[in-house]
Amino acid sequence: LGDVAMIDRSTKSIVIVDRDGKAISKIAPKGTGYELDEPQDLAYDNLGHLYVLERGKGSIFVFGPKNRLVATITFPNNAPGALNRGEAIGVDAAGRLYVFDDKSRRIQVYH
């Protein structure tokens, strides 16, 4: 699509811009089913879903069309796969999530 998502750290929101750099939409820091305290990184999948790595909550928020929340991925702190200090996120063509956890110094892979 050519759109780019950027974190506005001063407002804790996500700004979506077109290929010319013009802001076309915004994800507020708080909405139905989510709250962004410390958004750390962003990634798009092949279907255009936007994944927001929320470091403060150890969660991943997935936004679909019209910037609506479609899923939240969170693991209890002591559970396998828990995010202790997520630093970076990526999504491959098969839809697998890759998250680098700075505290455990490893890359978590979610299928």
Secondary structure, DSSP 8 states (H G I E B T S, - for coil): ---EEEEETTTTEEEEE-TTS-EEEEE-SEETTEE-SSEEEEEE-TT--EEEEETTTTEEEEE-GGG-EEEEEE--TTSTT--SSEEEEEE-TT--EEEEETTTTEEEEE-
